[in-house]
C-alpha cells in the first residue's frame, strides 16, 4: 500500500581504486598516481506502490554491471572515453552512466565523486542543460 507520493532522495555510495594522470597540467598530478575514489549517487522520485523509489540492489547492479568494470583497478586515461581525467570530468561521466540507466519516473539528482577524503566534485541533474552554466 502506498503511504505517500512525495519525492524522496535515495542515495547509495561506492568506492573504487584507480590510477590516472592529468594532461595539460603543471603539478604533481601530471604524473601517474592513484586514488581510492568514493562515489555517492542520489536518485530522486516518488515511492511506488511498494514504497520504493529505487531498490538499492538495482542501483548496485547498475554500478557492478555498467560502471565498475571501467573504473575499478584501471588506468582511467585508457579505460574511459578520451578526456583529461579530472574529478570534474569523471563526475560528469559517472552521472551520464547512471542517468542513462535510471528507470522511468526516477532521475539522478546528483553524483558526488570524492578524489580524496576532503576533496570532491559534484554534478547535479539541473546543471545538465546542454552547454549552459545555469545554476
C-alpha positions in Angstrom: 0.0 0.0 0.0 1.4 3.4 -1.0 1.9 5.6 2.1 2.7 8.9 0.3 3.7 10.2 -3.1 6.2 12.9 -2.1 9.6 13.0 -3.7 12.4 11.1 -1.9 16.1 11.1 -2.5 17.7 7.7 -2.3 21.5 7.7 -2.0 24.0 4.9 -2.5 27.8 5.0 -2.1 30.5 3.0 -3.8 34.3 3.1 -3.8 36.9 2.1 -6.3 40.7 2.3 -6.7 42.1 3.6 -9.9 45.2 5.3 -11.4 45.3 8.3 -13.7 47.4 11.2 -14.7 46.4 14.7 -15.7 47.3 16.2 -19.1 47.8 19.9 -19.7 48.5 20.3 -16.0 51.6 21.5 -14.2 51.9 19.9 -10.8 52.5 16.6 -9.2 49.2 15.2 -10.6 50.6 15.3 -14.1 52.5 12.1 -13.1 50.9 8.7 -12.8 49.2 8.3 -9.4 46.2 6.6 -7.8 43.3 7.3 -5.6 40.7 5.4 -3.6 37.6 7.2 -5.0 34.3 7.4 -3.3 31.1 7.9 -5.3 27.7 8.9 -4.0 24.7 8.9 -6.3 21.3 10.2 -5.4 18.1 9.1 -7.3 15.0 11.2 -6.9 11.5 10.0 -7.4 8.2 9.2 -5.7 7.8 5.9 -4.0 5.9 3.2 -5.9 3.1 1.0 -4.5 5.8 -0.9 -2.5 7.0 2.4 -1.0 10.3 2.2 -3.0 11.8 4.9 -5.2 14.6 2.7 -6.5 15.7 -0.5 -4.9 19.3 -0.3 -3.6 20.0 -3.6 -5.3 19.1 -2.1 -8.6 21.5 0.8 -8.0 24.2 -1.7 -7.1 23.5 -3.7 -10.2 24.0 -0.6 -12.4 27.3 0.0 -10.7 28.5 -3.6 -10.9 27.5 -4.2 -14.5 28.0 -0.9 -16.2 30.4 1.3 -14.3 32.7 -0.6 -12.0 34.3 -2.6 -14.8 35.5 0.6 -16.5 36.9 2.2 -13.4 38.0 -0.2 -10.6 41.7 -1.1 -10.6 42.0 0.6 -14.0 44.2 3.2 -15.6 41.4 5.8 -16.2 43.2 7.5 -19.1 42.9 4.3 -21.1 39.7 2.8 -19.8 37.4 5.8 -20.2 36.5 7.9 -23.3 39.1 10.4 -24.3 39.2 13.1 -21.6 41.5 14.7 -19.1 40.7 12.5 -16.1 40.0 15.3 -13.6 37.4 14.9 -10.9 35.2 17.4 -12.8 35.2 15.3 -16.0 34.9 11.9 -14.1 31.9 13.0 -12.1 30.0 14.0 -15.3 30.9 10.7 -16.9 29.6 8.9 -13.9 26.4 11.0 -13.9 25.7 10.1 -17.5 26.3 6.4 -16.8 23.7 6.4 -14.0 21.3 8.7 -15.8 21.1 6.5 -18.9 20.1 3.6 -16.8 17.6 5.2 -14.4 14.1 3.7 -14.6 11.2 5.7 -15.9 9.9 8.2 -13.3 13.2 8.3 -11.4 16.1 10.7 -12.1 19.6 11.0 -11.0 19.6 14.1 -8.8 23.3 14.3 -8.2 26.6 12.4 -8.3 29.4 13.3 -5.9 32.9 12.0 -6.5 35.5 12.2 -3.7 39.0 12.0 -5.0 40.4 12.3 -1.5 38.6 12.2 1.8 38.4 16.0 1.8 38.1 16.9 -1.9 35.2 16.2 -4.2 33.5 17.2 -7.4 29.7 17.1 -7.8 27.3 17.2 -10.8 23.6 17.8 -10.4 20.8 17.0 -12.9 19.6 20.6 -13.0 23.0 21.5 -14.5 22.6 19.1 -17.4 21.2 21.6 -19.8 23.3 21.5 -22.9 26.3 23.8 -22.9 24.7 26.3 -20.4 26.1 27.0 -17.0 22.7 27.6 -15.5 22.9 27.5 -11.7 
